[in-house]
Amino acid sequence: MEKNFIEEFNKEFKKMYFNYNKAVSENDYDTAIEIGEKILQGLIKISREYILSSSCRNLIF
């Protein structure tokens, strides 16, 4: 994984997590759920594209 990619992902993840916590503290649960889903989708995407593909390459070679 490239350092720039990790930095960008971390920046975006922190922003979403901050907004998620803000929505929960304001009892805006619909928004919190929407943000939580985006967080999970991002983590799944990272897992598929970077972690699993890297692990599979290591198994093959």
Phi and psi in radians as a Rosetta constraint file:
Dihedral C 1 N 2 CA 2 C 2 CIRCULARHARMONIC -1.388 0.35
Dihedral N 2 CA 2 C 2 N 3 CIRCULARHARMONIC 2.550 0.35
Dihedral C 2 N 3 CA 3 C 3 CIRCULARHARMONIC -1.045 0.35
Dihedral N 3 CA 3 C 3 N 4 CIRCULARHARMONIC -0.740 0.35
Dihedral C 3 N 4 CA 4 C 4 CIRCULARHARMONIC -1.055 0.35
Dihedral N 4 CA 4 C 4 N 5 CIRCULARHARMONIC -0.724 0.35
Dihedral C 4 N 5 CA 5 C 5 CIRCULARHARMONIC -1.078 0.35
Dihedral N 5 CA 5 C 5 N 6 CIRCULARHARMONIC -0.788 0.35
Dihedral C 5 N 6 CA 6 C 6 CIRCULARHARMONIC -1.096 0.35
Dihedral N 6 CA 6 C 6 N 7 CIRCULARHARMONIC -0.742 0.35
Dihedral C 6 N 7 CA 7 C 7 CIRCULARHARMONIC -1.089 0.35
Dihedral N 7 CA 7 C 7 N 8 CIRCULARHARMONIC -0.776 0.35
Dihedral C 7 N 8 CA 8 C 8 CIRCULARHARMONIC -1.144 0.35
Dihedral N 8 CA 8 C 8 N 9 CIRCULARHARMONIC -0.753 0.35
Dihedral C 8 N 9 CA 9 C 9 CIRCULARHARMONIC -1.073 0.35
Dihedral N 9 CA 9 C 9 N 10 CIRCULARHARMONIC -0.801 0.35
Dihedral C 9 N 10 CA 10 C 10 CIRCULARHARMONIC -1.075 0.35
Dihedral N 10 CA 10 C 10 N 11 CIRCULARHARMONIC -0.743 0.35
Dihedral C 10 N 11 CA 11 C 11 CIRCULARHARMONIC -1.061 0.35
Dihedral N 11 CA 11 C 11 N 12 CIRCULARHARMONIC -0.841 0.35
Dihedral C 11 N 12 CA 12 C 12 CIRCULARHARMONIC -1.157 0.35
Dihedral N 12 CA 12 C 12 N 13 CIRCULARHARMONIC -0.720 0.35
Dihedral C 12 N 13 CA 13 C 13 CIRCULARHARMONIC -1.089 0.35
Dihedral N 13 CA 13 C 13 N 14 CIRCULARHARMONIC -0.782 0.35
Dihedral C 13 N 14 CA 14 C 14 CIRCULARHARMONIC -1.073 0.35
Dihedral N 14 CA 14 C 14 N 15 CIRCULARHARMONIC -0.713 0.35
Dihedral C 14 N 15 CA 15 C 15 CIRCULARHARMONIC -1.091 0.35
Dihedral N 15 CA 15 C 15 N 16 CIRCULARHARMONIC -0.827 0.35
Dihedral C 15 N 16 CA 16 C 16 CIRCULARHARMONIC -1.125 0.35
Dihedral N 16 CA 16 C 16 N 17 CIRCULARHARMONIC -0.717 0.35
Dihedral C 16 N 17 CA 17 C 17 CIRCULARHARMONIC -1.135 0.35
Dihedral N 17 CA 17 C 17 N 18 CIRCULARHARMONIC -0.686 0.35
Dihedral C 17 N 18 CA 18 C 18 CIRCULARHARMONIC -1.060 0.35
Dihedral N 18 CA 18 C 18 N 19 CIRCULARHARMONIC -0.822 0.35
Dihedral C 18 N 19 CA 19 C 19 CIRCULARHARMONIC -1.139 0.35
Dihedral N 19 CA 19 C 19 N 20 CIRCULARHARMONIC -0.632 0.35
Dihedral C 19 N 20 CA 20 C 20 CIRCULARHARMONIC -1.069 0.35
Dihedral N 20 CA 20 C 20 N 21 CIRCULARHARMONIC -0.879 0.35
Dihedral C 20 N 21 CA 21 C 21 CIRCULARHARMONIC -1.090 0.35
Dihedral N 21 CA 21 C 21 N 22 CIRCULARHARMONIC -0.664 0.35
Dihedral C 21 N 22 CA 22 C 22 CIRCULARHARMONIC -1.101 0.35
Dihedral N 22 CA 22 C 22 N 23 CIRCULARHARMONIC -0.796 0.35
Dihedral C 22 N 23 CA 23 C 23 CIRCULARHARMONIC -1.083 0.35
Dihedral N 23 CA 23 C 23 N 24 CIRCULARHARMONIC -0.738 0.35
Dihedral C 23 N 24 CA 24 C 24 CIRCULARHARMONIC -1.113 0.35
Dihedral N 24 CA 24 C 24 N 25 CIRCULARHARMONIC -0.774 0.35
Dihedral C 24 N 25 CA 25 C 25 CIRCULARHARMONIC -1.150 0.35
Dihedral N 25 CA 25 C 25 N 26 CIRCULARHARMONIC -0.422 0.35
Dihedral C 25 N 26 CA 26 C 26 CIRCULARHARMONIC -1.662 0.35
Dihedral N 26 CA 26 C 26 N 27 CIRCULARHARMONIC 0.182 0.35
Dihedral C 26 N 27 CA 27 C 27 CIRCULARHARMONIC 1.023 0.35
Dihedral N 27 CA 27 C 27 N 28 CIRCULARHARMONIC 0.482 0.35
Dihedral C 27 N 28 CA 28 C 28 CIRCULARHARMONIC -1.689 0.35
Dihedral N 28 CA 28 C 28 N 29 CIRCULARHARMONIC 1.293 0.35
Dihedral C 28 N 29 CA 29 C 29 CIRCULARHARMONIC -1.243 0.35
Dihedral N 29 CA 29 C 29 N 30 CIRCULARHARMONIC -0.508 0.35
Dihedral C 29 N 30 CA 30 C 30 CIRCULARHARMONIC -1.098 0.35
Dihedral N 30 CA 30 C 30 N 31 CIRCULARHARMONIC -0.784 0.35
Dihedral C 30 N 31 CA 31 C 31 CIRCULARHARMONIC -1.144 0.35
Dihedral N 31 CA 31 C 31 N 32 CIRCULARHARMONIC -0.716 0.35
Dihedral C 31 N 32 CA 32 C 32 CIRCULARHARMONIC -1.048 0.35
Dihedral N 32 CA 32 C 32 N 33 CIRCULARHARMONIC -0.719 0.35
Dihedral C 32 N 33 CA 33 C 33 CIRCULARHARMONIC -1.144 0.35
Dihedral N 33 CA 33 C 33 N 34 CIRCULARHARMONIC -0.756 0.35
Dihedral C 33 N 34 CA 34 C 34 CIRCULARHARMONIC -1.040 0.35
Dihedral N 34 CA 34 C 34 N 35 CIRCULARHARMONIC -0.793 0.35
Dihedral C 34 N 35 CA 35 C 35 CIRCULARHARMONIC -1.169 0.35
Dihedral N 35 CA 35 C 35 N 36 CIRCULARHARMONIC -0.728 0.35
Dihedral C 35 N 36 CA 36 C 36 CIRCULARHARMONIC -1.041 0.35
Dihedral N 36 CA 36 C 36 N 37 CIRCULARHARMONIC -0.685 0.35
Dihedral C 36 N 37 CA 37 C 37 CIRCULARHARMONIC -1.130 0.35
Dihedral N 37 CA 37 C 37 N 38 CIRCULARHARMONIC -0.711 0.35
Dihedral C 37 N 38 CA 38 C 38 CIRCULARHARMONIC -1.121 0.35
Dihedral N 38 CA 38 C 38 N 39 CIRCULARHARMONIC -0.689 0.35
Dihedral C 38 N 39 CA 39 C 39 CIRCULARHARMONIC -1.070 0.35
Dihedral N 39 CA 39 C 39 N 40 CIRCULARHARMONIC -0.838 0.35
Dihedral C 39 N 40 CA 40 C 40 CIRCULARHARMONIC -1.106 0.35
Dihedral N 40 CA 40 C 40 N 41 CIRCULARHARMONIC -0.715 0.35
Dihedral C 40 N 41 CA 41 C 41 CIRCULARHARMONIC -1.075 0.35
Dihedral N 41 CA 41 C 41 N 42 CIRCULARHARMONIC -0.704 0.35
Dihedral C 41 N 42 CA 42 C 42 CIRCULARHARMONIC -1.125 0.35
Dihedral N 42 CA 42 C 42 N 43 CIRCULARHARMONIC -0.742 0.35
Dihedral C 42 N 43 CA 43 C 43 CIRCULARHARMONIC -1.161 0.35
Dihedral N 43 CA 43 C 43 N 44 CIRCULARHARMONIC -0.667 0.35
Dihedral C 43 N 44 CA 44 C 44 CIRCULARHARMONIC -1.138 0.35
Dihedral N 44 CA 44 C 44 N 45 CIRCULARHARMONIC -0.743 0.35
Dihedral C 44 N 45 CA 45 C 45 CIRCULARHARMONIC -1.058 0.35
Dihedral N 45 CA 45 C 45 N 46 CIRCULARHARMONIC -0.788 0.35
Dihedral C 45 N 46 CA 46 C 46 CIRCULARHARMONIC -1.069 0.35
Dihedral N 46 CA 46 C 46 N 47 CIRCULARHARMONIC -0.770 0.35
Dihedral C 46 N 47 CA 47 C 47 CIRCULARHARMONIC -1.050 0.35
Dihedral N 47 CA 47 C 47 N 48 CIRCULARHARMONIC -0.796 0.35
Dihedral C 47 N 48 CA 48 C 48 CIRCULARHARMONIC -1.193 0.35
Dihedral N 48 CA 48 C 48 N 49 CIRCULARHARMONIC -0.878 0.35
Dihedral C 48 N 49 CA 49 C 49 CIRCULARHARMONIC -1.372 0.35
Dihedral N 49 CA 49 C 49 N 50 CIRCULARHARMONIC -0.521 0.35
Dihedral C 49 N 50 CA 50 C 50 CIRCULARHARMONIC -2.023 0.35
Dihedral N 50 CA 50 C 50 N 51 CIRCULARHARMONIC -0.852 0.35
Dihedral C 50 N 51 CA 51 C 51 CIRCULARHARMONIC -1.320 0.35
Dihedral N 51 CA 51 C 51 N 52 CIRCULARHARMONIC -0.939 0.35
Dihedral C 51 N 52 CA 52 C 52 CIRCULARHARMONIC -1.167 0.35
Dihedral N 52 CA 52 C 52 N 53 CIRCULARHARMONIC -0.737 0.35
Dihedral C 52 N 53 CA 53 C 53 CIRCULARHARMONIC -1.131 0.35
Dihedral N 53 CA 53 C 53 N 54 CIRCULARHARMONIC -0.641 0.35
Dihedral C 53 N 54 CA 54 C 54 CIRCULARHARMONIC -1.168 0.35
Dihedral N 54 CA 54 C 54 N 55 CIRCULARHARMONIC -0.747 0.35
Dihedral C 54 N 55 CA 55 C 55 CIRCULARHARMONIC -1.118 0.35
Dihedral N 55 CA 55 C 55 N 56 CIRCULARHARMONIC -0.712 0.35
Dihedral C 55 N 56 CA 56 C 56 CIRCULARHARMONIC -1.150 0.35
Dihedral N 56 CA 56 C 56 N 57 CIRCULARHARMONIC -0.700 0.35
Dihedral C 56 N 57 CA 57 C 57 CIRCULARHARMONIC -1.078 0.35
Dihedral N 57 CA 57 C 57 N 58 CIRCULARHARMONIC -0.684 0.35
Dihedral C 57 N 58 CA 58 C 58 CIRCULARHARMONIC -1.165 0.35
Dihedral N 58 CA 58 C 58 N 59 CIRCULARHARMONIC -0.549 0.35
Dihedral C 58 N 59 CA 59 C 59 CIRCULARHARMONIC -1.285 0.35
Dihedral N 59 CA 59 C 59 N 60 CIRCULARHARMONIC -0.614 0.35
Dihedral C 59 N 60 CA 60 C 60 CIRCULARHARMONIC -1.287 0.35
Dihedral N 60 CA 60 C 60 N 61 CIRCULARHARMONIC -0.700 0.35
